[in-house]
Amino acid sequence: MVLGEEPNDGGEITSQQGIAAAAKEELPSNDALELMESILQRLQPKDRHEIRDMITNRGWLSGVLLMMSGLFWWISVQKGSDALNNGDIPISLLGDFEFSALAKIVPIIVFFATVVWSVGRERGHAPMSNIGGLLVVLALYYILEPIGFALLTDQVSNQTAIFGTLRLLALAVMIHYSAKLFIDAWLLQWVRLQMIHMPVDLIPQFNDASDMSQADEVGPSA
């Protein structure tokens, strides 16, 4: 054995260990990898360029819906209060809120319900999903309450009650999708930042796994 070979072998082993340790430090934690996999499986981007486009499109649509909901509230609730007889809608039985206050409360409840539900879905957190369900029921109660007053009492006309419920429903739907798109854009941005610092690309592996699973589902042809 040549004496000069031993230091070289030791140096190679040390350098390999250093590279492995550096690569290990760059990799996200297991929880982060599981969250990234959940986001990629749900949104299914083809490559990193599509992730960037998805971030842009979702952020743009979220802003559009948010502005639409604000304009709709300003026109149909703030300025159209007298024309649409908002004062004739009875005060809510749950919290003693007038209709103008409900038009602000319902979007806030829907926004938090969407955020809590989205976080619970991505993290697999049952209590947060439970809270999201409770908030959804509360929002639906406030939305349907004007029609309930019209059906069960004679305090408000059917037309006024229906218009009131439809306005609350429209605000809730626009806020829900605006928050959902914004959360998706934020999650995709987080995934993109994580993948920039990773030594491997998860998307090709994810696409290959999806193709294999689809092929297994189809099965052999006769």
N, C-alpha and C positions, 0 to 999 in steps of 0.2 A: 504494500500500500504506500502511496506517495504521501508524504507528510503535508505537502502543500494543498491537498484536496480538502482536508477537513474544514479549514476556515471558510472555503467557498461554499460548501454544503450548508454550514451553519448560517452564512450570510443569506443564502437563498431562502432557507426556511424562515429566517427572521423577516425578510422582505415580504414573503408570502403571507405571514401572519399579520404584518402591518397592513397590507392591502386588504386582507379579509376583515380586520378590525375596523378599518376606515369605511369599507362598504357596509358593514353592519351598523356603524354609527349613522350612516346616511339613510338607512331604511327606516320608515315610520314604525310605530309600535303596532302590535297585533290589533288593538282596537281601531287604530287609524286605518290599517289595511282592510279590516272588515267593513268599516264605514265606506271606504273608497269602493270596495267591491259592490256594496249595496247600491251606491249611487250609480255606478257604471252599469250594473245589471238593469236598473230601473229606466235609465235614460238612454242607454245603448248608443253611445257615440262611436263612429267608425274609426276616428283617429284624433290626434291632438288638435288638428286644425278645425275639425268639426266641433270639438269642445269649445274653442274660442267663438265660433259662430253661434253655438247654442247659448253661450253666456250673453253675447250681444243681443240676440233676438229675444231672449227671455227678459233681459233687463229693459229693453225697449218696450215690449208689450206690457210689462208691469207698470212702467211709467205712463203709458197710454191709458190703461185701465184706471190707474189712480187719478189722473187728471179728469177722465170721463166721470168718475164717481164724484169728484169734487164739484164739477160743473153741474152734474145732475142734482146734487144736493142743493146747490145754490139756487138753481132755477125752480125746482119742484117743491122744495121745502122752505127755503129762506124767503124767496121772492114770490112764490106761488101759494103762500099760506092762506091768504084770503080767498083766492080764486078756487082753490081746491078744498075749502072748508076744513082746514086742519083743526080749527078751534072746536068743531063739532065732535071730533073723535074723543071719546071719554078718556079720562086719566087711567093709566095702567093700574091694575090691581096689585101688581108686584113691583113695589117701589114708588108708587104714586108719581109716575113720570108722564109728562105731556107728550104729544106726538112729536113736537120739535126736539125734545130731549131724546126720545127713542130713535129719531133719525141720526143722532150722534152716537148713542149707546150701542145700537145694533151693529154698525160697522166695526166699532172697537172690539166688541165681543167676538165677532166673526174673525177679525184679524188675529186675536190671541188664540182662538180655537184652531185656526189654520197653522199658526206657528207651533203650538203645543202638539198638535196631531202630527205635523211633519217631523218634528224632532223625535217624538215617540216612535214613529214608523222607521226612521233611519237607524235609531239606536236600539230598537227592539225593547222599548221601555213601556211596560204595561201601565203603570200608574199615570204617566203623561198622556197616553192614549185615552185612558179613562177620563182624565180631566178634560181633554178635547171633546169627548162625547158629551160630557155634562154641559160644556159651553155651547155646543151645537143645539142641544135641546132648549137651553135658555134663550138662544137667539130665535129659534123657531117659535117659541111661545110668544115672544114680543112681536114677531112678524105676523102671526096669525091672530093675535088678540083683537085687532079692529074688526075682522070678519066675525069673530066670536061674539063681540058686542052686538053686531048687526043681527046675527042669527038668534041670539038668546034674549036680547032686550030691544026696546024701541028708542034707545038713546041716540042712535045714529042711523042714517040711511044706508041702504046696501051699496049704492054707488060710491058714496064717500068712504065707506069702510073698505071696499074693494080697491079703490085708488090708493088708499093709505097702505094696505098690505102689499100691493104691487110695487109701490115706491120703496118700501123697506126691503122687499125681496130683491129688487134690482140693485140697491146699494150693497146688500149682503153678497150677492153673486159677484159683482165687480170687485169688491174688496177681497173676497176669497181668492179669486183667480189672480189678482194683482199680487197678493201676498205669496201665493203658491209659486208663481213665476219668479218672484224676487228671491225666494228661498232656494229654488232650483238653480238660479243663476249664481247665487252666493256659494252654494255647495259645489257647483262645477268649477267656480273660480278657486275654491280651496283645493279641489282635486288637481286642478292644473298646476297650482303652485307646488303641491306635494310631488307631482310627477316630474317637475323640472329638476328637482334635486335628487331624484331616484336614479340609480345606475341601470335599472331595467324599465322596460315599457310594458305596462299591464294591459293596454288596450289590444294589441295583437293576440296576446294569450287569451283575453276575454272573448274576442271574436272567434278564435279557433275553438274554444270550448263551447260557445253558443252554436257554431255550425255542427259540431259533433253531436251535441244534444238534440238538435233538430233532425239530424240524420238518424239518430237512434229512435226518435219518436215516429218517423215515417216508416221505418222498417223495410225489410227486403221486399222487392216486388215479386209477384208470382210469375 
